[in-house]
């Protein structure tokens, strides 16, 4: 497990890192909250559906207010630094450990959820 210091990046590094939304990911915006729609279409899932197992065709991931704001900021042009600045202006209580938490969150969305991808 990495320590908090290993997630610290310089402002210059944060200005160079840009993410974009994965074009294969569907999402909805309702009342400021993003809902990620993930299809369950693996062959095993389709097979068990044919056997009348109750496997939903989609799963839904609701992001919280912070996550929804960050996800909306990801556009393939804004750097992590700019997203952090915008987040800090909108949610002043998020300013403590802003960039380390933002970096962890964006990495989670990229590596685990695969709803965004790093382009630079």
Long-range contacts (C-beta under 8 A, 24 or more apart in sequence): 4-97, 4-100, 7-100, 7-103, 7-104, 8-99, 8-100, 9-80, 9-99, 9-103, 11-81, 14-79, 14-80, 14-81, 14-84, 14-99, 14-103, 15-79, 15-80, 15-81, 15-82, 16-79, 16-120, 17-79, 17-80, 17-118, 17-120, 18-76, 18-77, 18-78, 18-79, 18-80, 18-118, 18-119, 18-120, 19-74, 19-76, 19-80, 19-106, 19-109, 19-110, 19-116, 19-117, 19-118, 19-119, 20-74, 20-75, 20-76, 20-116, 20-117, 20-119, 21-71, 21-74, 21-75, 21-76, 21-115, 21-116, 22-114, 22-115, 22-116, 22-117, 25-114, 25-115, 27-71, 27-115, 29-68, 29-72, 32-65, 32-68, 33-62, 33-63, 33-64, 33-65, 33-68, 34-62, 34-63, 34-67, 34-68, 34-71, 34-72, 35-60, 35-61, 35-62, 35-63, 36-60, 36-61, 36-62, 36-63, 36-113, 36-115, 61-113, 65-91, 66-91, 66-94, 67-105, 70-102, 70-105, 70-106, 71-109, 71-115, 71-116, 74-106, 74-116, 76-119, 80-106
